[in-house]
Amino acid sequence: MAFHGKPCDTCGHCVTLRYRIQSNSHAPWQLVCASCWKQIAPNNPDYRYGGTWKAKS
């Protein structure tokens, strides 16, 4: 079975689950892995969640 992951916009690791987020209201939307999401989201009043991307199997 082939791996259908995509790179995280922050760290570049290929993953099968990414979160669409904005770290502030002027930043572009990013698709980030769970590890980067956990670092960006907490205690960030400008953080916005925009959905979840899952790789097709």
C-alpha positions as CSV (number, residue, x, y, z in Angstrom):
1,M,0.0,0.0,0.0
2,A,1.4,3.4,-1.0
3,F,1.8,6.3,1.5
4,H,-0.4,9.2,0.4
5,G,0.8,11.8,3.0
6,K,1.4,15.4,2.4
7,P,4.0,17.7,4.0
8,C,3.2,19.9,7.0
9,D,3.5,23.6,6.0
10,T,5.5,24.3,9.2
11,C,7.9,21.4,9.7
12,G,7.8,19.6,6.4
13,H,7.1,16.1,7.8
14,C,4.8,14.0,5.6
15,V,1.7,13.1,7.4
16,T,-1.8,11.6,6.6
17,L,-3.7,14.1,8.8
18,R,-3.3,17.9,8.7
19,Y,-5.2,20.7,10.3
20,R,-6.1,23.9,8.4
21,I,-5.2,26.8,10.7
22,Q,-4.4,30.5,10.9
23,S,-2.0,31.6,13.6
24,N,-3.2,35.2,13.4
25,S,-5.8,37.1,11.4
26,H,-3.3,38.4,8.8
27,A,-1.5,35.1,8.2
28,P,-2.3,32.9,5.3
29,W,-4.1,29.6,6.0
30,Q,-1.7,26.7,6.7
31,L,-2.1,22.9,6.7
32,V,-0.1,21.7,9.7
33,C,0.6,18.3,11.4
34,A,-0.7,17.5,14.9
35,S,2.7,18.3,16.5
36,C,2.8,21.8,15.0
37,W,-0.9,22.4,15.7
38,K,-0.3,21.6,19.4
39,Q,2.5,24.2,19.5
40,I,0.6,26.9,17.7
41,A,-3.0,26.7,19.1
42,P,-2.6,26.9,22.9
43,N,-2.6,30.4,24.4
44,N,-3.0,32.0,21.0
45,P,-6.0,34.4,21.0
46,D,-5.7,34.9,17.2
47,Y,-5.6,31.2,16.3
48,R,-8.4,30.0,13.9
49,Y,-9.3,26.4,13.0
50,G,-10.5,25.8,9.5
51,G,-10.9,22.1,9.1
52,T,-9.1,18.7,8.9
53,W,-7.5,17.2,5.9
54,K,-7.2,13.4,5.8
55,A,-5.2,11.4,3.2
56,K,-7.2,9.0,1.0
57,S,-6.3,5.4,1.6
